[in-house]
Amino acid sequence: MSHKIEIGQSKVVESRETQDGSMVRRRREMPDGRRFTTYERIERPTILVGKKSGSKEIFDRDKLYRATRNSVGKFFASELEVEDVVGRVENAVYSAGLEEVESKFIGEAMLDVLAEVNEVAFVRFASVFREFKSMGEFEEIIDSHRSKVVKKKGSR
């Protein structure tokens, strides 16, 4: 049985901002007592992404989410963890304050986030993004990451 929901007829029962502050989750209640959830996403300015080929396209968060889920999603326990990674990368893109970014900038932002949250996903993404051709390149990025982790732990 399908019901058409008129949001204007509902009242907000509870509102919460998502962890990264990019959305507001609202629990709503209809006059007959039925409840449902809505999500409001903050509308951001348009940013162009310059591709390797020289073409440009509008930054698309959903495309970033799908690409992240397809490339490294299996290294995360839930869709919420993937969503968090994408949100952090998206914030990095918008925080740059530019009208246009190169796709390489987005890839580097993804590497920075993955390095913090999931080392295996980080190495996997780095191998594709940086087009590794040898085992030595894997060793270099692992060694580089280890030295950064050690420095961070030492500076606490």
C-alpha positions in Angstrom: 0.0 0.0 0.0 1.5 3.3 -1.1 0.8 6.6 0.7 1.6 10.0 -0.7 3.3 12.0 2.1 2.7 15.7 2.2 5.6 17.2 4.2 3.6 20.4 4.8 1.0 18.4 6.8 3.7 16.9 9.1 5.3 18.4 12.1 9.0 18.0 13.1 9.5 15.8 16.1 13.3 15.8 16.2 16.1 17.4 14.2 19.8 16.4 14.2 22.7 17.5 12.2 24.9 14.8 10.8 28.4 14.3 12.2 30.1 16.2 9.4 27.5 19.0 9.4 26.5 18.5 5.8 22.9 17.4 6.4 20.1 17.8 8.8 18.0 14.7 9.7 14.4 15.4 10.7 11.9 12.9 12.2 8.5 14.1 11.2 5.0 13.0 12.2 1.8 13.1 10.2 -1.6 14.1 11.8 -2.5 10.4 11.9 0.6 9.5 13.9 2.7 8.0 11.0 6.3 9.0 11.2 9.0 9.4 8.5 12.5 10.8 8.1 13.7 13.5 5.8 17.3 14.6 5.1 18.2 18.1 4.1 21.5 18.6 2.4 23.2 22.0 2.3 23.3 23.3 -1.2 26.8 24.3 -2.1 28.2 26.4 -4.9 29.1 24.7 -8.2 32.7 23.7 -8.6 34.2 22.5 -11.9 36.5 19.5 -12.0 39.3 19.5 -14.5 40.0 16.0 -15.9 43.2 14.6 -17.2 41.7 14.6 -20.7 41.3 18.4 -20.5 37.5 18.2 -20.2 35.6 19.7 -17.3 32.5 18.6 -15.4 30.6 19.7 -12.4 31.7 18.2 -9.1 29.2 15.5 -8.3 29.1 14.2 -4.7 27.0 11.2 -5.7 29.6 10.2 -8.4 32.3 10.5 -5.7 30.3 8.3 -3.4 29.7 5.6 -6.1 33.4 5.7 -7.1 34.5 5.4 -3.5 32.1 2.6 -2.7 33.2 0.7 -5.9 36.9 1.2 -5.4 37.4 0.8 -1.7 34.0 0.2 -0.1 34.7 -3.4 0.7 37.3 -2.3 3.2 34.7 -0.6 5.4 32.2 -2.2 7.7 29.2 0.0 6.7 27.8 2.4 4.2 28.0 5.0 6.9 31.8 4.8 7.0 31.9 5.2 3.2 29.6 8.2 3.6 31.9 9.7 6.2 34.9 9.4 3.9 33.1 11.0 1.0 31.8 13.8 3.3 35.3 14.5 4.5 36.6 14.6 0.9 33.7 16.8 -0.2 34.5 19.2 2.7 38.1 19.4 1.5 37.0 20.2 -2.0 34.7 23.1 -0.9 37.2 24.3 1.8 39.7 25.0 -0.9 37.5 27.9 -1.9 38.1 27.5 -5.6 35.7 27.6 -8.5 37.6 24.8 -10.2 39.8 22.0 -8.9 41.7 19.3 -10.8 40.6 15.7 -10.4 44.1 15.1 -9.0 43.2 17.4 -6.1 40.2 15.2 -5.3 42.3 12.1 -5.5 44.9 13.5 -3.1 42.1 14.6 -0.7 40.8 11.0 -0.8 44.3 9.7 0.0 44.6 12.0 3.0 41.3 10.9 4.4 41.9 7.2 3.7 45.3 7.4 5.3 43.6 8.5 8.6 40.7 6.1 8.6 41.7 2.8 6.8 45.3 2.0 5.9 44.4 -0.9 3.6 41.9 1.2 1.6 44.6 3.9 1.5 47.2 1.6 -0.1 44.6 0.1 -2.5 43.4 3.5 -3.6 47.0 4.9 -3.9 48.0 1.9 -6.1 45.2 2.8 -8.6 45.3 6.5 -8.4 49.1 6.8 -8.7 49.2 3.9 -11.2 51.7 1.7 -9.4 53.8 -0.4 -11.7 56.0 -2.2 -9.2 56.2 -3.7 -5.7 58.7 -1.0 -4.9 56.0 1.7 -5.2 53.8 -0.2 -2.7 56.7 -0.4 -0.3 57.4 3.3 -0.8 53.9 4.4 0.1 53.7 2.1 3.0 57.0 3.3 4.4 56.0 6.9 3.9 52.7 6.4 5.6 54.4 4.5 8.5 56.9 7.4 9.1 54.0 9.9 9.1 52.1 7.8 11.7 55.2 7.5 13.9 55.7 11.3 13.7 52.1 12.0 14.6 52.2 9.6 17.6 55.5 11.2 18.7 54.1 14.7 18.6 51.2 14.0 20.9 
